[in-house]
Amino acid sequence: MGRVAGLKPEDTRRRVIDGAAEAFADLGYERARVTDIAKAAGLSSGAMYNHFESKAGLLAAVVEDHACDHLLDWAGPTEGGAGLLDLVLEQARRLAADDPPETPLLIQAVTAARRDPDVLAVLSSQVAEREDVVTQVIALAQATGDAAGGLDPRAAARFMLMAHLGSVLVRAMDLPAIEADAWDAFVTRLIDGFRPTEDR
């Protein structure tokens, strides 16, 4: 049975995606079974198949809805009206912090993408879209004088993306933590290199 009494189809689909996100993060993409996803979602197995033809298609939906969201956390508005580079600096400081809940999902998606072209296509599209947004934000900051000119916005966006994704892998390897003051001093000096000369 694919329909759930009292739930609209879009509500059921949302529960399937959220349940899959939980199951993939807890058990891993390969180990998570349809019954595990259904249990996490509080639905029958038939509800999943009513909305997704395969587990790979479901992972693609999870990636689209969950796994890449935190890549743009720093690009949102702040109450204090902080400039772009101050937001980037704050995000860089958090790279060495504890895992955000999306980290296991992103690792699962990257691993699955190596074997599944459908997952790879969705993951690549999602990450590329976020890189495009970051590129546009950097270009705007340069145009308004909030960031140094003379730097290619796409190259800067790719660097930020690589740093963020690299931090996901570092967390997964459980490497020893960097002392907070040392990390703060390093990323502050790094981000200051992107500021206009008169602001340094």
Secondary structure, 3 states (H helix, E strand, C coil): CCCCCCCCHHHHHHHHHHHHHHHHHHHCCCCCCHHHHHHHHCCCHHHHHHHCCCHHHHHHHHHHHHHCHHHHHHHCCCCCCCCHHHHHHHHHHHCCCCCCCCHHHHHHHHHHHCCCHHHHHHHHHHHHHHHHHHHHHHHHHHHCCCCCCCCCHHHHHHHHHHHHHHHHHHHHCCCCCCCHHHHHHHHHHHHHCCCCHHHC
